[in-house]
Amino acid sequence: FNMTVLGAGVLRNVAAVVLILASLAVLFLMYLKSAPSPKCHPAPVRWSESERSGNASGGVRPKKPVLLIWFWPENLKFDLQDCKRHFRIDSCQLSDDKSLAAEANGILIYHKAISEDLSNLPTSRTRVQRWIWFHPDSPSNTRQIPGIEALFNLTLTYRKDADIQVRWKEEPGRDVAPPPKKRTVCWIVDTKEMVNNSTQSYETYVALLKYIQVDLFDISSDEAKGEGYLSTIKSCKFYLSFESFVHRDYITEKFTAPLALGTVPVALGPPRKNYENFVPGSSFIHVNDFSDAAALAEHLQSLDRDEQAYLRYFDWRKFYTIGAPFAEEKHRFLHPICQACQHLGLSNVFRYVPDLYKWFLAV
């Protein structure tokens, strides 16, 4: 009797389980029949893509990224609309209002202005905010400030391997002929510093004087300032583009300004091949191409007499254009800051520099 009752109970339990499973199966089939076909959600649109394409939701373009100039380099402040005015760069909103630090997309920080204890840097930053290290100087003239080695996301320097390189864009040129000349060789230099510090530049200059006239202008003279600077460079056939320090890629306005103004630079700095990474080799003369100062002077005098040979140094202008330097001192850092603005507006790549000094001081 007990086995019969137990068997009946088991059968009832099995029947209940079967009934529940059957009900669940019916409900699942009903769900499949009534459910809409599955759809993939569209991938989220990146902010910068949205700005470039203009296809933001509702047809409204997102705001331009804000680039905050934390320190004005050397306190040289230009109009915040000058990037658009001079270079047609309008891909970011430039500001020097530090109250915008929390919402700025990028912060440009001038190396020389950073205090030793870092107390004048922003106290906080958002996860996606990009800090840009701006340093146009050479490794030899770089103050090593403890604690900034891993602070930055982007580098803005003269180096070819910088994230944002301070160079002029190569474009087809038109103006081939150089301006009229009334001097042969010129050099603008701090004469006091030149005499007090015996350098390769000074020694080369002294050696050249034995064979050719060099018109010397002190940096404090009217001929070395503003429009006078431009006129002086243009009036010379050759300009002594002697760099203060020798480092890879360290090629400054001492070279690029004469090149842009229609004067042949006589380069003294990194090796010729390094210059040729940036400009045509036929556009300049390198001191190291000659055995001594006498041979260099002889070459310059030969070109001074042979107009056709001299003009061949300007053939590159048929294919390239280098922007002329600004006469106003306040615009000295305009171009690199505008390049940073353009980079911020066109690229949303987020990275960080793991060891700033290891990279920059390597050569």
HELIX and SHEET records of a PDB file:
HELIX    1   1 ASN A    2  SER A   34  1                                  33    
HELIX    2   2 TRP A   47  SER A   53  1                                   7    
HELIX    3   3 SER A   57  GLY A   59  5                                   3    
HELIX    4   4 PRO A   73  ASN A   75  5                                   3    
HELIX    5   5 ASP A   82  PHE A   87  1                                   6    
HELIX    6   6 LYS A   98  LEU A  100  5                                   3    
HELIX    7   7 HIS A  111  ALA A  113  5                                   3    
HELIX    8   8 PRO A  139  ASN A  141  5                                   3    
HELIX    9   9 THR A  191  ASN A  196  1                                   6    
HELIX   10  10 GLN A  200  LEU A  209  1                                  10    
HELIX   11  11 ASP A  222  ALA A  224  5                                   3    
HELIX   12  12 GLY A  226  LYS A  234  1                                   9    
HELIX   13  13 GLU A  253  LEU A  261  1                                   9    
HELIX   14  14 ARG A  272  TYR A  275  1                                   4    
HELIX   15  15 GLY A  281  SER A  283  5                                   3    
HELIX   16  16 VAL A  287  ASP A  289  5                                   3    
HELIX   17  17 ALA A  293  ARG A  305  1                                  13    
HELIX   18  18 GLU A  307  LEU A  311  1                                   5    
HELIX   19  19 ARG A  312  LYS A  318  5                                   7    
HELIX   20  20 GLU A  329  HIS A  331  5                                   3    
HELIX   21  21 LEU A  334  LEU A  346  1                                  13    
HELIX   22  22 LEU A  356  PHE A  360  1                                   5    
SHEET    1   A 6 GLN A  93  SER A  95  0                                        
SHEET    2   A 6 VAL A  66  ILE A  69  1                                        
SHEET    3   A 6 GLY A 106  TYR A 110  1                                        
SHEET    4   A 6 ARG A 130  PHE A 134  1                                        
SHEET    5   A 6 LEU A 154  THR A 157  1                                        
SHEET    6   A 6 ILE A 164  GLN A 165  1                                        
SHEET    1   B 5 ASP A 215  ASP A 218  0                                        
SHEET    2   B 5 ARG A 183  VAL A 189  1                                        
SHEET    3   B 5 CYS A 236  PHE A 242  1                                        
SHEET    4   B 5 VAL A 264  LEU A 268  1                                        
SHEET    5   B 5 ILE A 285  HIS A 286  1                                        
END                                                                             
